[in-house]
Amino acid sequence: MRALLFALILTVAAGFGPKGAMAQSMIRDAEIEAGLRNLLAPILEAAGLGQTLRVILLNDPQMNAFVRDARTIFVTSGLMMALDEPAELQAVLAHEAAHIANGHLARRPENAEAMSGASRLGLVAGLLAAGVSGNAGAGAGVALGTASSAQRVFFSHTRAEEASADAAALQYLERAGIDPAAMGRVLDRFAGQELLSTDRQDPYVRTHPLTRDRLRLVANQAARSTPDPDPVAQYWFDRSKGKLSAFLNPPSWTFAQVGNDPSEIATMRRAVAYHRNSQGDAALRELERLLLNHPDDPYYQELYAQVLFENRRYDAAIVAYERAMDLSPDAGLILAGYGRALLAPDTPARNAEALRILEMAFARERRNSRLMRDLAMAYARDGQDGMAAWATAERAALEGDFDTAALHARRATGLLPQGSTGWLRAQDVLRLSETQNE
């Protein structure tokens, strides 16, 4: 398996617990995130939460979902892969959105005080990392790497909170025309888990206490609704889950599942499997078939560009990335990929363009330590050593390497004009690093 699976970027933020170093990683992919946004949008509208809430996918085989702040819902890859239909995932999203809308997060600081000193430090560092970097995922990664007992305390909800979240979520689903019975089907997957030891339970059971009364309440309320399935939601669910599956499962498994199926999503899954199997030409042929039928799809164009890039066809990759950027100019991950491709030839003209594009990407996308690495390289090639040091410091902080972060942050503050944006950000990283290392 390739160290970096082209469109899926695993951004690791390490934390420390009683079992040694642990880490959580985010799965970053423009196409999957577009699918999750499409599935979340009707929930947010029904809940009156606006469209600022986002879903972050964690690379974790266990089934779980939770909220950390009023802007982010976390869903594990294990939960997404276990669900069979879009309404089930939307029911999970509605339940977590209800915790935000109902103000359950307001009591989190009180819950945090109950944690041990070391675990609380890990949590605070995570929250600081999110605040300093604008990287909610990085902060969550640090916090989730703390002691598991602290995680259970902090992310747990009372039975009363669960009941109110269920009731609100059912209302959101009905307003959005989504089958509320899907929530019951999700909960049925966890029925009986309370009888298991905590070591054997899925984390969802520990953070979302289940009761038979809760299951009956959801089932009774959901049974009153008869919504029509939404083909758009089904499409994005199938597309997002299909791509995730193709990355997480062995290529041989994907080939066995899709065979010679000529459908759109099967073709995309086959392309991913070929690429992971080091069959670049076969992957490109599959993607060219997709682009023939979907020439204006920015995510297939990005996929095509990344396969070209990882097969060292840099000039063609740059052209393909530029096309993807034209189709989706605000997609930070696509801009980041385009900037990375521009760096590959290492010519003055390409390097200058790469810096411009990567700065645009950073303005939109601050949840990707690889982007910070590329930005540091672009600054270094442009002779901006102070900015290169800042970007390196921020990248290290996002990855939980606070010693390295402090080292480069000090260098950045010595090179950059006092009070400049880069100098201020380097100071933030330095303060965070010193706090974490105390």
Contacts in CASP RR format, 6 or more apart in sequence:
PFRMAT RR
TARGET T0000
AUTHOR 0000-0000-0000
METHOD contacts of the structure
MODEL  1
MRALLFALILTVAAGFGPKGAMAQSMIRDAEIEAGLRNLLAPILEAAGLG
QTLRVILLNDPQMNAFVRDARTIFVTSGLMMALDEPAELQAVLAHEAAHI
ANGHLARRPENAEAMSGASRLGLVAGLLAAGVSGNAGAGAGVALGTASSA
QRVFFSHTRAEEASADAAALQYLERAGIDPAAMGRVLDRFAGQELLSTDR
QDPYVRTHPLTRDRLRLVANQAARSTPDPDPVAQYWFDRSKGKLSAFLNP
PSWTFAQVGNDPSEIATMRRAVAYHRNSQGDAALRELERLLLNHPDDPYY
QELYAQVLFENRRYDAAIVAYERAMDLSPDAGLILAGYGRALLAPDTPAR
NAEALRILEMAFARERRNSRLMRDLAMAYARDGQDGMAAWATAERAALEG
DFDTAALHARRATGLLPQGSTGWLRAQDVLRLSETQNE
1 276 0 8 1.000
2 276 0 8 1.000
2 278 0 8 1.000
2 310 0 8 1.000
4 10 0 8 1.000
4 310 0 8 1.000
4 370 0 8 1.000
5 247 0 8 1.000
5 276 0 8 1.000
6 275 0 8 1.000
6 303 0 8 1.000
6 306 0 8 1.000
6 307 0 8 1.000
6 309 0 8 1.000
6 310 0 8 1.000
7 29 0 8 1.000
7 30 0 8 1.000
7 31 0 8 1.000
7 243 0 8 1.000
7 302 0 8 1.000
7 303 0 8 1.000
7 306 0 8 1.000
8 27 0 8 1.000
8 28 0 8 1.000
8 29 0 8 1.000
8 32 0 8 1.000
8 247 0 8 1.000
9 27 0 8 1.000
9 28 0 8 1.000
9 29 0 8 1.000
9 333 0 8 1.000
9 368 0 8 1.000
9 370 0 8 1.000
10 25 0 8 1.000
10 26 0 8 1.000
10 27 0 8 1.000
10 28 0 8 1.000
10 59 0 8 1.000
11 25 0 8 1.000
11 26 0 8 1.000
11 28 0 8 1.000
11 137 0 8 1.000
11 138 0 8 1.000
11 367 0 8 1.000
11 368 0 8 1.000
11 369 0 8 1.000
11 370 0 8 1.000
11 398 0 8 1.000
11 399 0 8 1.000
12 23 0 8 1.000
12 24 0 8 1.000
12 25 0 8 1.000
12 369 0 8 1.000
12 399 0 8 1.000
13 23 0 8 1.000
13 24 0 8 1.000
13 25 0 8 1.000
13 126 0 8 1.000
13 129 0 8 1.000
13 137 0 8 1.000
13 138 0 8 1.000
13 139 0 8 1.000
13 140 0 8 1.000
13 141 0 8 1.000
13 142 0 8 1.000
13 398 0 8 1.000
13 399 0 8 1.000
13 400 0 8 1.000
14 21 0 8 1.000
14 22 0 8 1.000
14 23 0 8 1.000
14 141 0 8 1.000
14 142 0 8 1.000
14 145 0 8 1.000
14 399 0 8 1.000
14 400 0 8 1.000
14 401 0 8 1.000
15 21 0 8 1.000
15 22 0 8 1.000
15 23 0 8 1.000
15 122 0 8 1.000
15 141 0 8 1.000
15 142 0 8 1.000
15 145 0 8 1.000
15 146 0 8 1.000
15 400 0 8 1.000
16 22 0 8 1.000
16 122 0 8 1.000
16 145 0 8 1.000
16 146 0 8 1.000
17 118 0 8 1.000
17 119 0 8 1.000
17 145 0 8 1.000
17 146 0 8 1.000
17 147 0 8 1.000
18 147 0 8 1.000
22 145 0 8 1.000
23 141 0 8 1.000
23 145 0 8 1.000
24 58 0 8 1.000
24 59 0 8 1.000
24 60 0 8 1.000
24 140 0 8 1.000
24 141 0 8 1.000
24 144 0 8 1.000
24 145 0 8 1.000
25 58 0 8 1.000
25 59 0 8 1.000
26 56 0 8 1.000
26 57 0 8 1.000
26 58 0 8 1.000
26 59 0 8 1.000
26 137 0 8 1.000
26 141 0 8 1.000
26 367 0 8 1.000
27 57 0 8 1.000
27 58 0 8 1.000
27 59 0 8 1.000
27 77 0 8 1.000
27 244 0 8 1.000
27 247 0 8 1.000
28 333 0 8 1.000
28 367 0 8 1.000
28 368 0 8 1.000
29 243 0 8 1.000
29 333 0 8 1.000
30 298 0 8 1.000
30 299 0 8 1.000
30 302 0 8 1.000
30 328 0 8 1.000
30 331 0 8 1.000
30 332 0 8 1.000
30 333 0 8 1.000
30 334 0 8 1.000
31 239 0 8 1.000
31 240 0 8 1.000
31 243 0 8 1.000
31 299 0 8 1.000
31 302 0 8 1.000
31 303 0 8 1.000
32 57 0 8 1.000
32 240 0 8 1.000
32 243 0 8 1.000
32 244 0 8 1.000
33 54 0 8 1.000
33 55 0 8 1.000
33 57 0 8 1.000
33 333 0 8 1.000
34 236 0 8 1.000
34 299 0 8 1.000
35 236 0 8 1.000
35 237 0 8 1.000
35 239 0 8 1.000
35 240 0 8 1.000
36 54 0 8 1.000
36 55 0 8 1.000
36 57 0 8 1.000
36 75 0 8 1.000
36 240 0 8 1.000
37 54 0 8 1.000
37 55 0 8 1.000
38 232 0 8 1.000
38 233 0 8 1.000
38 236 0 8 1.000
39 86 0 8 1.000
39 89 0 8 1.000
39 90 0 8 1.000
39 93 0 8 1.000
39 233 0 8 1.000
39 236 0 8 1.000
39 237 0 8 1.000
39 240 0 8 1.000
40 53 0 8 1.000
40 54 0 8 1.000
40 55 0 8 1.000
40 73 0 8 1.000
40 90 0 8 1.000
40 93 0 8 1.000
40 97 0 8 1.000
41 51 0 8 1.000
42 90 0 8 1.000
42 176 0 8 1.000
42 177 0 8 1.000
42 178 0 8 1.000
42 233 0 8 1.000
43 90 0 8 1.000
43 93 0 8 1.000
43 94 0 8 1.000
43 97 0 8 1.000
43 172 0 8 1.000
43 173 0 8 1.000
43 176 0 8 1.000
43 178 0 8 1.000
44 50 0 8 1.000
44 51 0 8 1.000
44 53 0 8 1.000
44 97 0 8 1.000
45 51 0 8 1.000
45 176 0 8 1.000
46 94 0 8 1.000
46 171 0 8 1.000
46 172 0 8 1.000
46 173 0 8 1.000
46 175 0 8 1.000
46 176 0 8 1.000
47 94 0 8 1.000
47 97 0 8 1.000
47 98 0 8 1.000
47 101 0 8 1.000
47 168 0 8 1.000
47 172 0 8 1.000
48 101 0 8 1.000
49 97 0 8 1.000
49 100 0 8 1.000
49 101 0 8 1.000
52 71 0 8 1.000
53 70 0 8 1.000
53 71 0 8 1.000
53 72 0 8 1.000
53 73 0 8 1.000
53 97 0 8 1.000
53 100 0 8 1.000
54 71 0 8 1.000
54 72 0 8 1.000
54 73 0 8 1.000
54 136 0 8 1.000
55 72 0 8 1.000
55 73 0 8 1.000
55 74 0 8 1.000
55 75 0 8 1.000
55 93 0 8 1.000
56 72 0 8 1.000
56 73 0 8 1.000
56 74 0 8 1.000
56 75 0 8 1.000
56 136 0 8 1.000
56 137 0 8 1.000
56 140 0 8 1.000
56 367 0 8 1.000
57 74 0 8 1.000
57 75 0 8 1.000
57 76 0 8 1.000
57 77 0 8 1.000
57 80 0 8 1.000
57 244 0 8 1.000
58 74 0 8 1.000
58 75 0 8 1.000
58 76 0 8 1.000
58 77 0 8 1.000
58 144 0 8 1.000
59 76 0 8 1.000
59 77 0 8 1.000
60 76 0 8 1.000
60 77 0 8 1.000
60 78 0 8 1.000
61 76 0 8 1.000
61 77 0 8 1.000
61 78 0 8 1.000
62 76 0 8 1.000
62 78 0 8 1.000
62 79 0 8 1.000
62 202 0 8 1.000
62 203 0 8 1.000
63 76 0 8 1.000
63 78 0 8 1.000
63 79 0 8 1.000
63 82 0 8 1.000
63 189 0 8 1.000
63 190 0 8 1.000
63 202 0 8 1.000
63 203 0 8 1.000
63 204 0 8 1.000
64 74 0 8 1.000
64 75 0 8 1.000
64 76 0 8 1.000
64 78 0 8 1.000
64 79 0 8 1.000
64 202 0 8 1.000
64 203 0 8 1.000
64 204 0 8 1.000
64 207 0 8 1.000
65 73 0 8 1.000
65 74 0 8 1.000
65 75 0 8 1.000
65 76 0 8 1.000
65 79 0 8 1.000
65 92 0 8 1.000
65 93 0 8 1.000
65 95 0 8 1.000
65 96 0 8 1.000
65 204 0 8 1.000
66 73 0 8 1.000
66 74 0 8 1.000
66 96 0 8 1.000
66 155 0 8 1.000
66 207 0 8 1.000
67 73 0 8 1.000
67 74 0 8 1.000
67 96 0 8 1.000
67 99 0 8 1.000
67 100 0 8 1.000
67 105 0 8 1.000
68 74 0 8 1.000
68 136 0 8 1.000
68 140 0 8 1.000
68 143 0 8 1.000
68 155 0 8 1.000
69 105 0 8 1.000
69 130 0 8 1.000
69 136 0 8 1.000
70 100 0 8 1.000
70 105 0 8 1.000
71 136 0 8 1.000
72 136 0 8 1.000
72 137 0 8 1.000
72 140 0 8 1.000
73 93 0 8 1.000
73 96 0 8 1.000
73 97 0 8 1.000
74 140 0 8 1.000
75 89 0 8 1.000
75 92 0 8 1.000
75 93 0 8 1.000
76 203 0 8 1.000
77 244 0 8 1.000
77 248 0 8 1.000
79 92 0 8 1.000
79 204 0 8 1.000
80 89 0 8 1.000
80 240 0 8 1.000
80 241 0 8 1.000
80 244 0 8 1.000
81 241 0 8 1.000
81 244 0 8 1.000
81 245 0 8 1.000
81 248 0 8 1.000
82 189 0 8 1.000
83 89 0 8 1.000
83 92 0 8 1.000
83 186 0 8 1.000
83 241 0 8 1.000
85 182 0 8 1.000
85 234 0 8 1.000
85 237 0 8 1.000
86 230 0 8 1.000
86 233 0 8 1.000
86 234 0 8 1.000
86 236 0 8 1.000
86 237 0 8 1.000
87 173 0 8 1.000
87 178 0 8 1.000
87 179 0 8 1.000
87 182 0 8 1.000
87 229 0 8 1.000
87 233 0 8 1.000
88 182 0 8 1.000
88 185 0 8 1.000
88 186 0 8 1.000
89 237 0 8 1.000
90 173 0 8 1.000
90 176 0 8 1.000
90 178 0 8 1.000
90 182 0 8 1.000
90 233 0 8 1.000
91 169 0 8 1.000
91 173 0 8 1.000
91 178 0 8 1.000
91 180 0 8 1.000
91 182 0 8 1.000
91 183 0 8 1.000
91 184 0 8 1.000
91 185 0 8 1.000
91 186 0 8 1.000
92 186 0 8 1.000
94 168 0 8 1.000
94 169 0 8 1.000
94 170 0 8 1.000
94 172 0 8 1.000
94 173 0 8 1.000
94 178 0 8 1.000
94 183 0 8 1.000
95 165 0 8 1.000
95 166 0 8 1.000
95 169 0 8 1.000
95 183 0 8 1.000
95 208 0 8 1.000
96 165 0 8 1.000
97 169 0 8 1.000
97 172 0 8 1.000
98 164 0 8 1.000
98 165 0 8 1.000
98 166 0 8 1.000
98 167 0 8 1.000
98 168 0 8 1.000
98 169 0 8 1.000
98 172 0 8 1.000
99 105 0 8 1.000
99 157 0 8 1.000
99 161 0 8 1.000
99 165 0 8 1.000
101 168 0 8 1.000
102 161 0 8 1.000
102 164 0 8 1.000
102 165 0 8 1.000
102 168 0 8 1.000
104 157 0 8 1.000
104 161 0 8 1.000
104 165 0 8 1.000
108 154 0 8 1.000
111 153 0 8 1.000
111 154 0 8 1.000
111 156 0 8 1.000
112 120 0 8 1.000
112 123 0 8 1.000
112 124 0 8 1.000
112 154 0 8 1.000
113 120 0 8 1.000
114 153 0 8 1.000
115 123 0 8 1.000
115 147 0 8 1.000
115 150 0 8 1.000
115 153 0 8 1.000
115 154 0 8 1.000
116 147 0 8 1.000
116 149 0 8 1.000
116 150 0 8 1.000
118 146 0 8 1.000
118 147 0 8 1.000
119 146 0 8 1.000
119 147 0 8 1.000
119 149 0 8 1.000
119 150 0 8 1.000
120 150 0 8 1.000
121 436 0 8 1.000
122 142 0 8 1.000
122 143 0 8 1.000
122 145 0 8 1.000
122 146 0 8 1.000
122 436 0 8 1.000
123 143 0 8 1.000
123 146 0 8 1.000
123 150 0 8 1.000
123 154 0 8 1.000
124 435 0 8 1.000
125 139 0 8 1.000
125 142 0 8 1.000
125 143 0 8 1.000
125 432 0 8 1.000
125 435 0 8 1.000
125 436 0 8 1.000
126 138 0 8 1.000
126 139 0 8 1.000
126 140 0 8 1.000
126 141 0 8 1.000
126 142 0 8 1.000
126 143 0 8 1.000
127 139 0 8 1.000
127 143 0 8 1.000
128 139 0 8 1.000
128 432 0 8 1.000
128 435 0 8 1.000
128 436 0 8 1.000
129 135 0 8 1.000
129 138 0 8 1.000
129 139 0 8 1.000
129 142 0 8 1.000
129 397 0 8 1.000
129 398 0 8 1.000
129 400 0 8 1.000
129 432 0 8 1.000
130 136 0 8 1.000
130 137 0 8 1.000
130 138 0 8 1.000
130 139 0 8 1.000
130 140 0 8 1.000
131 139 0 8 1.000
132 397 0 8 1.000
132 425 0 8 1.000
132 428 0 8 1.000
132 429 0 8 1.000
132 431 0 8 1.000
132 432 0 8 1.000
133 139 0 8 1.000
133 366 0 8 1.000
133 394 0 8 1.000
133 397 0 8 1.000
133 398 0 8 1.000
134 366 0 8 1.000
134 367 0 8 1.000
135 366 0 8 1.000
135 367 0 8 1.000
135 398 0 8 1.000
136 367 0 8 1.000
137 367 0 8 1.000
138 367 0 8 1.000
138 369 0 8 1.000
138 397 0 8 1.000
138 398 0 8 1.000
138 399 0 8 1.000
138 400 0 8 1.000
142 400 0 8 1.000
143 151 0 8 1.000
143 154 0 8 1.000
144 151 0 8 1.000
145 151 0 8 1.000
152 198 0 8 1.000
152 206 0 8 1.000
152 207 0 8 1.000
155 207 0 8 1.000
156 206 0 8 1.000
156 207 0 8 1.000
156 209 0 8 1.000
157 165 0 8 1.000
157 207 0 8 1.000
157 208 0 8 1.000
157 209 0 8 1.000
158 209 0 8 1.000
159 209 0 8 1.000
159 211 0 8 1.000
159 214 0 8 1.000
162 208 0 8 1.000
162 209 0 8 1.000
162 214 0 8 1.000
163 214 0 8 1.000
163 217 0 8 1.000
166 183 0 8 1.000
166 214 0 8 1.000
166 217 0 8 1.000
166 218 0 8 1.000
167 221 0 8 1.000
169 183 0 8 1.000
170 180 0 8 1.000
170 183 0 8 1.000
170 218 0 8 1.000
170 221 0 8 1.000
170 222 0 8 1.000
173 179 0 8 1.000
173 180 0 8 1.000
173 182 0 8 1.000
173 183 0 8 1.000
173 225 0 8 1.000
174 180 0 8 1.000
174 225 0 8 1.000
174 227 0 8 1.000
177 225 0 8 1.000
177 227 0 8 1.000
177 228 0 8 1.000
177 230 0 8 1.000
178 227 0 8 1.000
178 230 0 8 1.000
178 233 0 8 1.000
179 222 0 8 1.000
179 225 0 8 1.000
179 227 0 8 1.000
179 229 0 8 1.000
180 218 0 8 1.000
180 221 0 8 1.000
180 222 0 8 1.000
180 225 0 8 1.000
180 227 0 8 1.000
181 219 0 8 1.000
181 222 0 8 1.000
181 223 0 8 1.000
181 225 0 8 1.000
182 222 0 8 1.000
183 218 0 8 1.000
183 222 0 8 1.000
184 215 0 8 1.000
184 218 0 8 1.000
184 219 0 8 1.000
184 222 0 8 1.000
187 210 0 8 1.000
187 214 0 8 1.000
187 215 0 8 1.000
187 218 0 8 1.000
188 215 0 8 1.000
190 202 0 8 1.000
190 204 0 8 1.000
190 205 0 8 1.000
190 210 0 8 1.000
191 210 0 8 1.000
191 215 0 8 1.000
192 210 0 8 1.000
193 201 0 8 1.000
193 202 0 8 1.000
193 205 0 8 1.000
193 210 0 8 1.000
194 201 0 8 1.000
194 205 0 8 1.000
194 209 0 8 1.000
194 210 0 8 1.000
194 211 0 8 1.000
196 205 0 8 1.000
198 206 0 8 1.000
238 265 0 8 1.000
239 264 0 8 1.000
239 265 0 8 1.000
239 268 0 8 1.000
242 265 0 8 1.000
242 268 0 8 1.000
242 269 0 8 1.000
243 268 0 8 1.000
243 269 0 8 1.000
243 272 0 8 1.000
245 254 0 8 1.000
245 257 0 8 1.000
245 269 0 8 1.000
246 254 0 8 1.000
246 268 0 8 1.000
246 269 0 8 1.000
246 272 0 8 1.000
246 273 0 8 1.000
246 276 0 8 1.000
247 272 0 8 1.000
247 276 0 8 1.000
251 273 0 8 1.000
251 274 0 8 1.000
251 276 0 8 1.000
251 277 0 8 1.000
254 269 0 8 1.000
254 270 0 8 1.000
254 272 0 8 1.000
254 273 0 8 1.000
255 270 0 8 1.000
255 273 0 8 1.000
257 269 0 8 1.000
258 266 0 8 1.000
258 269 0 8 1.000
258 270 0 8 1.000
258 273 0 8 1.000
259 266 0 8 1.000
259 270 0 8 1.000
261 267 0 8 1.000
264 290 0 8 1.000
264 293 0 8 1.000
264 294 0 8 1.000
267 286 0 8 1.000
267 289 0 8 1.000
267 290 0 8 1.000
268 286 0 8 1.000
268 287 0 8 1.000
268 290 0 8 1.000
268 300 0 8 1.000
268 303 0 8 1.000
270 286 0 8 1.000
271 283 0 8 1.000
271 284 0 8 1.000
271 286 0 8 1.000
271 287 0 8 1.000
271 290 0 8 1.000
271 303 0 8 1.000
271 307 0 8 1.000
272 283 0 8 1.000
272 303 0 8 1.000
274 280 0 8 1.000
274 282 0 8 1.000
274 283 0 8 1.000
274 286 0 8 1.000
275 283 0 8 1.000
275 307 0 8 1.000
275 310 0 8 1.000
280 307 0 8 1.000
280 311 0 8 1.000
283 307 0 8 1.000
284 304 0 8 1.000
284 307 0 8 1.000
284 308 0 8 1.000
284 311 0 8 1.000
287 300 0 8 1.000
287 303 0 8 1.000
287 304 0 8 1.000
287 307 0 8 1.000
288 304 0 8 1.000
290 297 0 8 1.000
290 300 0 8 1.000
291 297 0 8 1.000
291 300 0 8 1.000
291 301 0 8 1.000
291 304 0 8 1.000
294 300 0 8 1.000
296 327 0 8 1.000
297 327 0 8 1.000
298 324 0 8 1.000
298 327 0 8 1.000
298 328 0 8 1.000
298 331 0 8 1.000
298 334 0 8 1.000
299 324 0 8 1.000
299 328 0 8 1.000
301 320 0 8 1.000
301 323 0 8 1.000
301 324 0 8 1.000
301 327 0 8 1.000
302 320 0 8 1.000
302 321 0 8 1.000
302 324 0 8 1.000
302 331 0 8 1.000
302 333 0 8 1.000
302 334 0 8 1.000
302 337 0 8 1.000
304 320 0 8 1.000
305 317 0 8 1.000
305 320 0 8 1.000
305 321 0 8 1.000
305 323 0 8 1.000
305 324 0 8 1.000
305 337 0 8 1.000
305 338 0 8 1.000
305 341 0 8 1.000
306 317 0 8 1.000
306 337 0 8 1.000
308 314 0 8 1.000
308 316 0 8 1.000
308 317 0 8 1.000
308 320 0 8 1.000
309 317 0 8 1.000
309 321 0 8 1.000
309 337 0 8 1.000
309 340 0 8 1.000
309 341 0 8 1.000
309 344 0 8 1.000
314 341 0 8 1.000
314 344 0 8 1.000
314 345 0 8 1.000
315 345 0 8 1.000
317 341 0 8 1.000
317 344 0 8 1.000
318 338 0 8 1.000
318 341 0 8 1.000
318 342 0 8 1.000
318 350 0 8 1.000
321 334 0 8 1.000
321 337 0 8 1.000
321 338 0 8 1.000
321 339 0 8 1.000
321 341 0 8 1.000
322 338 0 8 1.000
324 331 0 8 1.000
324 334 0 8 1.000
324 338 0 8 1.000
325 331 0 8 1.000
325 334 0 8 1.000
325 335 0 8 1.000
325 338 0 8 1.000
325 357 0 8 1.000
328 334 0 8 1.000
330 364 0 8 1.000
331 364 0 8 1.000
332 360 0 8 1.000
332 361 0 8 1.000
332 364 0 8 1.000
332 365 0 8 1.000
333 361 0 8 1.000
333 365 0 8 1.000
333 368 0 8 1.000
335 357 0 8 1.000
335 358 0 8 1.000
335 360 0 8 1.000
335 361 0 8 1.000
335 364 0 8 1.000
335 365 0 8 1.000
336 358 0 8 1.000
336 361 0 8 1.000
336 365 0 8 1.000
336 368 0 8 1.000
336 370 0 8 1.000
336 371 0 8 1.000
336 374 0 8 1.000
337 361 0 8 1.000
338 357 0 8 1.000
338 361 0 8 1.000
339 353 0 8 1.000
339 354 0 8 1.000
339 357 0 8 1.000
339 358 0 8 1.000
339 361 0 8 1.000
339 374 0 8 1.000
339 378 0 8 1.000
340 354 0 8 1.000
340 370 0 8 1.000
340 374 0 8 1.000
342 350 0 8 1.000
342 351 0 8 1.000
342 353 0 8 1.000
342 354 0 8 1.000
342 357 0 8 1.000
343 350 0 8 1.000
343 351 0 8 1.000
343 354 0 8 1.000
343 374 0 8 1.000
343 377 0 8 1.000
343 378 0 8 1.000
343 381 0 8 1.000
344 350 0 8 1.000
346 381 0 8 1.000
351 378 0 8 1.000
351 381 0 8 1.000
351 382 0 8 1.000
352 382 0 8 1.000
354 374 0 8 1.000
354 378 0 8 1.000
355 375 0 8 1.000
355 378 0 8 1.000
355 379 0 8 1.000
355 381 0 8 1.000
355 382 0 8 1.000
358 371 0 8 1.000
358 374 0 8 1.000
358 375 0 8 1.000
358 378 0 8 1.000
359 375 0 8 1.000
361 371 0 8 1.000
361 375 0 8 1.000
362 371 0 8 1.000
362 372 0 8 1.000
362 375 0 8 1.000
365 371 0 8 1.000
369 395 0 8 1.000
369 398 0 8 1.000
369 399 0 8 1.000
372 391 0 8 1.000
372 392 0 8 1.000
372 394 0 8 1.000
372 395 0 8 1.000
372 398 0 8 1.000
373 391 0 8 1.000
373 392 0 8 1.000
373 395 0 8 1.000
375 391 0 8 1.000
376 388 0 8 1.000
376 389 0 8 1.000
376 391 0 8 1.000
376 392 0 8 1.000
376 395 0 8 1.000
377 388 0 8 1.000
379 385 0 8 1.000
379 386 0 8 1.000
379 387 0 8 1.000
379 388 0 8 1.000
379 391 0 8 1.000
380 388 0 8 1.000
385 415 0 8 1.000
386 411 0 8 1.000
386 412 0 8 1.000
386 414 0 8 1.000
386 415 0 8 1.000
386 416 0 8 1.000
386 422 0 8 1.000
387 412 0 8 1.000
387 416 0 8 1.000
387 422 0 8 1.000
389 408 0 8 1.000
389 409 0 8 1.000
389 411 0 8 1.000
389 412 0 8 1.000
389 415 0 8 1.000
389 426 0 8 1.000
390 408 0 8 1.000
390 409 0 8 1.000
390 412 0 8 1.000
390 416 0 8 1.000
390 422 0 8 1.000
390 423 0 8 1.000
390 425 0 8 1.000
390 426 0 8 1.000
390 429 0 8 1.000
392 404 0 8 1.000
392 408 0 8 1.000
393 404 0 8 1.000
393 405 0 8 1.000
393 406 0 8 1.000
393 407 0 8 1.000
393 408 0 8 1.000
393 409 0 8 1.000
393 411 0 8 1.000
393 412 0 8 1.000
393 426 0 8 1.000
393 429 0 8 1.000
393 430 0 8 1.000
394 405 0 8 1.000
394 425 0 8 1.000
394 429 0 8 1.000
396 402 0 8 1.000
396 404 0 8 1.000
396 405 0 8 1.000
396 408 0 8 1.000
397 405 0 8 1.000
397 429 0 8 1.000
397 432 0 8 1.000
397 433 0 8 1.000
400 436 0 8 1.000
402 432 0 8 1.000
402 433 0 8 1.000
402 436 0 8 1.000
402 437 0 8 1.000
403 433 0 8 1.000
403 437 0 8 1.000
405 429 0 8 1.000
405 430 0 8 1.000
405 432 0 8 1.000
405 433 0 8 1.000
406 429 0 8 1.000
406 430 0 8 1.000
406 433 0 8 1.000
406 434 0 8 1.000
406 437 0 8 1.000
409 426 0 8 1.000
409 427 0 8 1.000
409 429 0 8 1.000
409 430 0 8 1.000
409 433 0 8 1.000
410 430 0 8 1.000
412 422 0 8 1.000
412 423 0 8 1.000
412 426 0 8 1.000
413 423 0 8 1.000
413 426 0 8 1.000
413 427 0 8 1.000
413 430 0 8 1.000
416 422 0 8 1.000
416 423 0 8 1.000
416 426 0 8 1.000
417 423 0 8 1.000
END
